[in-house]
Amino acid sequence: MRKPIIAGNWKMNGTIASGSILIEAFNNVLQDMDLSCDVVVCPPFTALERAVTLTRNTAIEVGAQTMDYHDAGAFTGEISPLMLTEVGVSYVIIGHSERREYYGEADETVNAKIKSAFRHNLIPIVCVGESLEQREAGHTLEWITSQLKGALQGISKEQVSQLIIAYEPIWAIGTGKTATAAQAETVCKSIRDYIRSVYGHDVSNEVRIQYGGSVKSDNSKQILGQPNIDGALVGGASLVVDDFVEIIKAANMADV
Ligand SMILES: O=C[C@H](O)COP(=O)(O)O
């Protein structure tokens, strides 16, 4: 039985003040709910410390949107895993398609970041996903498998069972064009099959796989009801209290 996990990726949005208001609003609603899923918010770096303070003793955990894989050094502009753990962050998104596209993050970097995250007890949320061209050319599964192979090189079975894989088709991110529940399930199942083939049955049963890409309150129930989808990585809708709460409610009801 895998516990669903809903993570809100705020991307480069908001301020410390607006993020605090959002978290307080989530807290107000979630404290009265009987939560059976994990809830994570991933604000921009500058708002992380406040987010950790505001979520102390609540059901909400805090994640970062990326990090460097070095512990320290001459890496101007970067944030290290040590800096994240000092602030009290528990999760880190790694290899988001926007990082891959705009900042040249390759599978080798993603792999180094996952290893670094585990060295510092951060739980990685590892993103994979195909472009529209790849989907239309029928290369989706092959591409996702190659991304996973590169990302998970040298990662132990135990670590694979602890990380989160987020399947995010690039064409569905921020476009309002969601993958159908069936399309998302097909890819998430094939991810689980791949994990089974390399790491065995137990690991594949334990690893949690999220779907991300225009998840909203009105499509979350169907997506989260799929047998191989254990949660969602939510962008835009995670900035709207009612929408994010509805998605959490859908995960709470999902029979995974
Ligand atoms: O990390 C989140 C994803 O990129 C999805 O973003 P979106 O829900 O705005 O499409």
The ligand as an SDF file (V2000), in Angstrom:
LIG
                    3D

 10  9  0  0  0  0  0  0  0  0999 V2000
    6.0470   20.7450  -11.4690 O   0  0  0  0  0  0  0  0  0  0  0  0
    4.8920   20.8910  -11.9000 C   0  0  0  0  0  0  0  0  0  0  0  0
    4.5930   20.7400  -13.2840 C   0  0  0  0  0  0  0  0  0  0  0  0
    5.5260   21.3420  -14.0950 O   0  0  0  0  0  0  0  0  0  0  0  0
    3.1810   20.9490  -13.6730 C   0  0  0  0  0  0  0  0  0  0  0  0
    2.8600   22.3060  -13.8130 O   0  0  0  0  0  0  0  0  0  0  0  0
    1.3280   22.6980  -14.1390 P   0  0  0  0  0  0  0  0  0  0  0  0
    0.4930   21.9840  -13.1170 O   0  0  0  0  0  0  0  0  0  0  0  0
    1.2840   24.1720  -14.0020 O   0  0  0  0  0  0  0  0  0  0  0  0
    1.0570   22.1960  -15.5180 O   0  0  0  0  0  0  0  0  0  0  0  0
  1  2  2  0
  2  3  1  0
  3  4  1  0
  3  5  1  0
  5  6  1  0
  6  7  1  0
  7  8  2  0
  7  9  1  0
  7 10  1  0
M  END
$$$$
